[in-house]
Amino acid sequence: MSGAGHPGLLDVLPIGAAVLDEAGTILEANSGLSSLVRLRPEQLRGRGFFEAFGSVPAIRAARDSFLAAGGALRLDAGEFRVRLVPYRDGERHRTLVFVEDVAGGKEAGPAARRLDEVLETVSGVRHDANNALMGLMGQIEIFFTQPDVPEAVLRRVEKIRLETERVREKVARLSTLRKT
């Protein structure tokens, strides 16, 4: 999954998944989602998510709620259980979609539990990484207040500060992924 900025992430999920833009257009989809609508993932790219699942009345009806809500949305659409989780990718608004086939003989429980485990792990990693980054950034700021530090060392520490800030921004993005 290269276009949405999460290479390979969707492919490892045990349920149907996609990334949507702010209008609900599918940017990337995994094979689990594409098999539910009997299309290949590349055939789903550029299509509206609600168009692809247009034959499911509950999903079609949720379109306006989703576009207006701007927050997480969970719905039970009879044969499908759907979660829509908005997040920001830099300045762009995106939505992760998770679809479980509950009518097609696939057990939804384990897949939903696995997804919750993944999101809980992401939350823990974000918390720990953020704590370490804040400590590192504090030490860098203290370093800059020290007298008589050679200019070459200051330039190297400034590169470390910039890289630490870049990583901090990426870690902050993880906070947008939450269980619903």
PLY file of the C-alpha trace (Angstrom):
ply
format ascii 1.0
element vertex 180
property float x
property float y
property float z
element edge 179
property int vertex1
property int vertex2
end_header
0.00 0.00 0.00
2.19 2.79 -1.14
-0.14 5.66 -1.98
-1.61 6.10 1.51
1.67 6.15 3.38
1.32 2.84 5.21
3.22 0.30 3.06
1.90 -3.21 3.58
-0.16 -2.33 6.68
-3.52 -3.19 5.18
-2.28 -6.47 3.78
-1.49 -7.92 7.21
-4.93 -7.23 8.67
-7.18 -10.29 9.08
-10.27 -8.37 7.87
-11.20 -6.19 4.92
-9.54 -2.79 5.16
-9.12 0.38 3.12
-7.89 3.96 3.32
-10.34 6.64 2.15
-9.81 10.29 1.33
-12.06 13.00 2.80
-14.73 12.39 0.14
-14.92 8.65 0.81
-12.88 7.62 -2.25
-10.81 4.45 -1.81
-7.10 5.24 -2.00
-5.92 1.75 -1.07
-7.66 -1.53 -0.24
-6.50 -4.95 0.86
-7.50 -8.28 -0.65
-9.86 -8.94 2.28
-11.99 -5.95 1.34
-11.79 -6.56 -2.37
-12.95 -10.16 -1.97
-16.09 -8.94 -0.19
-17.13 -6.97 -3.28
-15.55 -9.47 -5.72
-13.06 -7.03 -7.22
-9.27 -6.84 -7.18
-7.74 -4.18 -4.87
-6.54 -2.13 -7.85
-10.12 -2.10 -9.21
-11.31 -0.50 -5.98
-8.79 2.37 -6.06
-10.50 5.60 -7.08
-14.02 4.25 -6.43
-16.22 5.56 -3.70
-16.35 3.22 -0.70
-20.10 3.74 -0.42
-20.47 3.04 -4.15
-18.53 -0.23 -3.85
-20.82 -1.35 -1.01
-23.90 0.31 -2.55
-25.87 -2.93 -2.55
-25.82 -2.97 1.26
-28.61 -0.58 2.37
-27.19 0.06 5.86
-23.80 1.07 4.44
-25.41 3.23 1.76
-27.53 4.93 4.45
-24.46 5.56 6.63
-22.74 7.60 3.91
-24.17 10.95 4.95
-23.61 10.21 8.65
-19.98 9.37 7.96
-19.28 12.42 5.83
-20.96 14.72 8.39
-19.62 13.10 11.58
-15.89 13.56 11.19
-15.44 11.07 14.01
-15.32 7.31 14.37
-18.40 5.48 13.14
-19.30 1.88 13.82
-22.26 0.19 12.20
-23.72 -3.27 11.96
-24.92 -3.63 8.40
-26.42 -7.10 8.72
-23.97 -9.09 6.66
-21.09 -6.71 7.40
-19.72 -5.01 10.49
-18.01 -1.75 9.52
-15.71 0.62 11.43
-14.69 3.97 10.00
-11.79 5.60 11.88
-10.71 9.08 10.74
-7.11 10.25 11.09
-4.82 12.93 9.71
-1.96 12.19 7.35
-0.08 15.45 7.60
-2.58 18.05 6.41
-4.80 15.49 4.66
-7.86 13.90 6.24
-8.00 10.14 5.80
-10.20 7.35 7.10
-9.28 3.76 7.86
-12.14 1.39 7.09
-12.39 -2.07 8.60
-15.06 -4.42 7.23
-15.87 -7.82 8.69
-18.00 -10.33 6.82
-20.34 -11.69 9.52
-22.84 -13.36 7.17
-20.36 -15.12 4.92
-19.32 -17.68 7.51
-16.28 -15.75 8.67
-16.16 -15.33 12.42
-15.96 -11.63 13.22
-15.01 -11.97 16.87
-11.34 -13.00 16.51
-10.69 -10.44 13.77
-12.21 -7.65 15.85
-10.23 -8.72 18.90
-7.02 -8.82 16.85
-7.69 -5.33 15.51
-8.28 -4.07 19.06
-5.00 -5.71 20.14
-3.12 -3.99 17.31
-4.64 -0.59 18.18
-3.85 -1.10 21.87
-0.23 -1.97 21.00
0.02 1.14 18.80
-1.24 3.24 21.71
1.38 1.77 24.07
4.20 2.26 21.57
3.10 5.85 20.97
3.07 6.57 24.71
6.52 5.05 25.35
8.09 6.64 22.27
6.63 10.03 23.16
8.07 9.84 26.68
11.53 8.96 25.35
11.37 11.73 22.73
10.35 14.36 25.28
13.31 13.39 27.49
15.67 13.55 24.52
14.33 16.91 23.37
14.69 18.31 26.90
18.32 17.21 27.04
18.99 18.76 23.62
17.55 22.11 24.78
19.74 22.00 27.91
22.78 21.23 25.72
22.20 24.41 23.68
22.41 26.53 26.86
25.91 25.27 27.71
28.79 27.71 27.16
31.86 27.02 25.05
30.44 24.24 22.90
32.29 24.02 19.56
30.30 25.12 16.52
30.74 21.73 14.81
29.17 19.97 17.80
26.28 22.44 17.87
25.57 21.74 14.17
25.46 17.99 14.86
23.16 18.43 17.84
20.90 20.66 15.74
20.61 17.83 13.18
19.68 15.48 16.02
17.08 17.99 17.24
15.51 18.28 13.79
15.40 14.51 13.34
13.91 14.08 16.83
11.21 16.62 15.96
10.42 14.75 12.72
10.03 11.48 14.63
7.91 13.22 17.28
5.50 14.39 14.57
5.18 10.85 13.22
4.58 9.47 16.71
1.91 12.12 17.26
0.04 10.79 14.21
-0.32 7.45 15.97
-2.62 9.09 18.52
-5.28 9.46 15.80
-5.70 5.67 15.63
-8.03 4.62 18.41
-10.41 1.83 19.25
-14.06 2.71 18.70
0 1
1 2
2 3
3 4
4 5
5 6
6 7
7 8
8 9
9 10
10 11
11 12
12 13
13 14
14 15
15 16
16 17
17 18
18 19
19 20
20 21
21 22
22 23
23 24
24 25
25 26
26 27
27 28
28 29
29 30
30 31
31 32
32 33
33 34
34 35
35 36
36 37
37 38
38 39
39 40
40 41
41 42
42 43
43 44
44 45
45 46
46 47
47 48
48 49
49 50
50 51
51 52
52 53
53 54
54 55
55 56
56 57
57 58
58 59
59 60
60 61
61 62
62 63
63 64
64 65
65 66
66 67
67 68
68 69
69 70
70 71
71 72
72 73
73 74
74 75
75 76
76 77
77 78
78 79
79 80
80 81
81 82
82 83
83 84
84 85
85 86
86 87
87 88
88 89
89 90
90 91
91 92
92 93
93 94
94 95
95 96
96 97
97 98
98 99
99 100
100 101
101 102
102 103
103 104
104 105
105 106
106 107
107 108
108 109
109 110
110 111
111 112
112 113
113 114
114 115
115 116
116 117
117 118
118 119
119 120
120 121
121 122
122 123
123 124
124 125
125 126
126 127
127 128
128 129
129 130
130 131
131 132
132 133
133 134
134 135
135 136
136 137
137 138
138 139
139 140
140 141
141 142
142 143
143 144
144 145
145 146
146 147
147 148
148 149
149 150
150 151
151 152
152 153
153 154
154 155
155 156
156 157
157 158
158 159
159 160
160 161
161 162
162 163
163 164
164 165
165 166
166 167
167 168
168 169
169 170
170 171
171 172
172 173
173 174
174 175
175 176
176 177
177 178
178 179
